[in-house]
Amino acid sequence: MIDLYYWPTPNGWKISIALEEMELPYEVHPVNIGRGEQLAPSFLEVSPNGRIPAIVDRAPAGGGDPIAVFETGAILLYLADKCGRFLPSDVRGRTDVTQWLMWQMSGLGPMLGQNGHFALYAPDRIPYAMDRYRREAERLYGVLDRRLEGREHVCGEYSIADMACWPWVITYRSQGIDLDGRFPNVRRWYDHLKERPALRRGYEVGRELGKPGTPDPKARESLFGAKPTGA
């Protein structure tokens, strides 16, 4: 059994989708990031960076004490090794998947996160920041679109690289990205993947917890490090 410390966000969906695709038994432990639960000492023991998601594998390969893993790329690599799927064993295939996984972690996720933050959540409209991150988001969509030219998946067969990218692409409407007009290969890939039953199940995990709305001052402090008004 795997303990999944989770909230329904693009990064959270990466791991719930992976667990469903890999058919690994897991138990969800909600971590309400709007209430600052990711900063609780008990959670920081699992995830020192104070970010969801994180896992604890109570039955690791070879036995022994449970293994805690934080950071989505590390979790996806760990789970793929555990189940023996969605990560090629040959050096070329494994390198290809790993580099696109790192691309998502270092580029697609953070830059879309910044684009969304300044467009949707920042208390002040800062044209320079909005333009800078919008352009970078569009550039990265272009990188992915070129990669998907003539390909069904990011790296040959369906892999953890797809599982990492898809939950961020799902935010394209709120990001103001025109998939149909500018990124047809991403559109095709996105629509194809969303028909996967396991992916759909993973995306639905925690739906009862609700989608994040406009953060109140306390939530803003927890999520963005912003001081409450009057502090």
C-alpha positions as CSV (number, residue, x, y, z in Angstrom):
1,M,0.0,0.0,0.0
2,I,1.2,3.5,-0.9
3,D,0.1,6.6,1.1
4,L,-0.5,9.5,-1.3
5,Y,-0.4,12.9,0.3
6,Y,-2.4,14.9,-2.2
7,W,-4.5,17.8,-3.3
8,P,-6.2,18.0,-6.7
9,T,-3.8,20.2,-8.6
10,P,-1.7,19.6,-11.8
11,N,1.2,18.2,-9.7
12,G,-1.2,16.1,-7.6
13,W,-2.9,14.7,-10.7
14,K,0.4,13.5,-12.0
15,I,0.8,11.0,-9.2
16,S,-2.9,10.0,-8.9
17,I,-2.9,9.3,-12.6
18,A,0.3,7.3,-12.4
19,L,-1.0,5.2,-9.5
20,E,-4.2,4.4,-11.4
21,E,-2.2,3.6,-14.6
22,M,0.2,1.4,-12.8
23,E,-2.6,-0.4,-10.8
24,L,-0.8,0.1,-7.5
25,P,-2.9,0.2,-4.4
26,Y,-2.9,3.5,-2.6
27,E,-4.7,5.5,0.1
28,V,-5.3,9.2,-0.3
29,H,-4.3,11.6,2.5
30,P,-5.7,15.1,1.6
31,V,-3.4,18.0,2.3
32,N,-5.4,21.2,2.1
33,I,-2.8,23.6,0.7
34,G,-5.3,26.5,1.0
35,R,-5.2,26.0,4.8
36,G,-1.5,25.6,5.0
37,E,-1.6,21.9,5.9
38,Q,1.5,21.4,3.7
39,L,3.5,23.3,6.4
40,A,2.5,21.0,9.2
41,P,5.5,19.3,10.9
42,S,4.1,15.8,10.3
43,F,3.9,16.5,6.5
44,L,7.3,18.1,6.4
45,E,8.8,14.9,7.7
46,V,7.5,13.3,4.4
47,S,8.0,16.3,2.1
48,P,10.8,18.6,3.4
49,N,10.0,21.2,0.7
50,G,6.5,21.6,2.1
51,R,4.8,20.9,-1.3
52,I,2.3,18.3,-2.4
53,P,2.3,15.6,-3.6
54,A,4.4,13.1,-1.7
55,I,4.2,9.4,-1.1
56,V,5.2,6.8,1.5
57,D,5.6,3.3,0.2
58,R,4.8,1.0,3.1
59,A,6.0,-2.1,1.1
60,P,9.1,-1.1,-0.8
61,A,10.9,-3.6,-3.0
62,G,13.3,-5.7,-0.9
63,G,11.3,-5.0,2.3
64,G,12.5,-2.9,5.2
65,D,11.2,0.4,6.5
66,P,8.8,2.5,4.5
67,I,10.2,4.8,1.9
68,A,9.1,8.4,1.6
69,V,9.5,10.2,-1.7
70,F,8.8,13.9,-2.6
71,E,9.0,15.9,-5.8
72,T,6.9,14.6,-8.7
73,G,9.7,13.6,-11.0
74,A,11.3,11.5,-8.3
75,I,7.9,9.9,-7.4
76,L,7.2,9.0,-11.0
77,L,10.6,7.4,-11.5
78,Y,10.2,5.5,-8.3
79,L,6.7,4.2,-9.1
80,A,7.8,3.3,-12.7
81,D,10.7,1.3,-11.3
82,K,8.4,-0.3,-8.7
83,C,5.8,-1.5,-11.2
84,G,8.2,-2.1,-14.1
85,R,6.1,-0.1,-16.6
86,F,6.0,3.2,-18.4
87,L,9.8,3.7,-18.3
88,P,11.9,1.9,-20.9
89,S,14.7,-0.3,-19.6
90,D,17.1,0.3,-22.5
91,V,19.5,3.2,-22.1
92,R,18.2,5.2,-25.1
93,G,14.5,4.9,-24.2
94,R,15.1,5.6,-20.5
95,T,17.2,8.7,-21.3
96,D,14.5,10.0,-23.7
97,V,11.7,9.7,-21.1
98,T,13.9,11.0,-18.3
99,Q,14.9,14.2,-20.2
100,W,11.3,15.0,-21.2
101,L,10.2,14.4,-17.6
102,M,12.9,16.8,-16.5
103,W,11.7,19.3,-19.1
104,Q,8.3,19.2,-17.7
105,M,9.5,19.7,-14.1
106,S,12.0,22.5,-14.9
107,G,10.0,24.3,-17.7
108,L,6.4,23.4,-18.5
109,G,5.1,23.2,-14.9
110,P,7.0,26.2,-13.3
111,M,6.4,28.5,-16.3
112,L,2.7,27.7,-16.6
113,G,2.5,28.1,-12.8
114,Q,4.0,31.6,-13.1
115,N,1.8,32.5,-16.1
116,G,-1.3,31.4,-14.1
117,H,-0.2,33.2,-11.0
118,F,0.3,36.6,-12.6
119,A,-2.7,36.3,-14.8
120,L,-5.2,35.0,-12.2
121,Y,-3.9,35.4,-8.7
122,A,-1.5,38.3,-8.4
123,P,-3.1,41.2,-6.4
124,D,-1.6,43.7,-8.9
125,R,-1.6,43.6,-12.6
126,I,2.0,43.7,-13.7
127,P,2.2,43.9,-17.5
128,Y,5.9,43.0,-17.7
129,A,5.5,39.8,-15.6
130,M,2.2,38.8,-17.4
131,D,3.8,39.3,-20.8
132,R,7.1,37.6,-19.9
133,Y,5.4,34.4,-18.6
134,R,2.7,34.3,-21.2
135,R,5.4,34.3,-23.9
136,E,7.4,31.6,-22.1
137,A,4.2,29.5,-21.7
138,E,3.6,29.8,-25.5
139,R,7.2,28.9,-26.3
140,L,7.0,25.8,-24.2
141,Y,3.7,24.7,-25.9
142,G,5.5,25.2,-29.1
143,V,8.3,22.9,-28.0
144,L,5.8,20.2,-27.0
145,D,3.9,20.7,-30.3
146,R,7.0,20.2,-32.4
147,R,7.9,17.1,-30.3
148,L,4.5,15.6,-31.0
149,E,4.7,16.1,-34.7
150,G,4.2,12.6,-36.1
151,R,4.2,11.0,-32.6
152,E,1.3,9.5,-30.6
153,H,3.1,10.1,-27.3
154,V,5.9,12.3,-26.0
155,C,8.4,9.4,-26.1
156,G,7.5,6.4,-28.2
157,E,5.0,4.4,-26.1
158,Y,2.9,6.0,-23.4
159,S,5.1,6.8,-20.4
160,I,5.6,8.8,-17.3
161,A,6.6,11.8,-19.5
162,D,3.0,11.9,-20.8
163,M,1.7,11.5,-17.2
164,A,3.8,14.5,-16.2
165,C,2.8,16.8,-19.0
166,W,-0.9,16.2,-19.5
167,P,-2.1,17.5,-16.1
168,W,-0.5,20.9,-16.8
169,V,-1.8,21.0,-20.4
170,I,-5.3,20.5,-19.0
171,T,-5.1,24.1,-17.7
172,Y,-4.8,25.5,-21.2
173,R,-8.1,27.4,-21.1
174,S,-7.3,29.3,-17.9
175,Q,-3.8,29.8,-19.3
176,G,-5.3,31.5,-22.3
177,I,-3.7,29.1,-24.7
178,D,-5.3,28.5,-28.1
179,L,-4.7,24.8,-28.7
180,D,-6.8,24.4,-31.8
181,G,-5.3,27.4,-33.6
182,R,-1.7,27.2,-32.7
183,F,-0.8,23.8,-31.3
184,P,-2.7,21.1,-33.2
185,N,-0.3,18.3,-32.2
186,V,-0.8,19.1,-28.5
187,R,-4.5,19.2,-29.1
188,R,-4.5,15.8,-30.8
189,W,-2.3,14.3,-28.0
190,Y,-4.4,15.8,-25.2
191,D,-7.7,14.5,-26.6
192,H,-6.2,11.1,-27.2
193,L,-4.9,10.7,-23.7
194,K,-8.0,12.0,-22.0
195,E,-9.9,8.9,-23.3
196,R,-7.7,6.6,-21.2
197,P,-9.9,5.1,-18.4
198,A,-7.0,5.0,-15.9
199,L,-6.0,8.6,-16.6
200,R,-9.6,9.7,-16.2
201,R,-9.8,7.9,-12.8
202,G,-6.6,9.5,-11.7
203,Y,-7.9,12.9,-12.7
204,E,-11.1,12.4,-10.7
205,V,-9.3,11.6,-7.5
206,G,-10.2,14.2,-4.8
207,R,-12.9,15.8,-6.9
208,E,-15.0,15.9,-3.8
209,L,-12.4,18.2,-2.2
210,G,-13.4,20.9,-4.6
211,K,-11.5,23.0,-7.2
212,P,-9.4,25.9,-5.9
213,G,-11.1,29.2,-6.3
214,T,-9.8,32.7,-5.6
215,P,-7.6,32.4,-2.5
216,D,-8.6,34.3,0.6
217,P,-5.9,36.2,2.5
218,K,-5.0,33.2,4.7
219,A,-4.8,30.9,1.7
220,R,-2.8,33.4,-0.2
221,E,-0.3,33.5,2.7
222,S,-0.1,29.7,2.6
223,L,0.2,29.3,-1.1
224,F,2.2,32.3,-2.2
225,G,4.0,33.4,0.9
226,A,2.1,36.7,0.8
227,K,1.5,38.5,4.1
228,P,-2.1,39.0,5.1
229,T,-3.4,42.6,4.7
230,G,-2.3,44.7,7.6
231,A,0.5,42.3,8.6
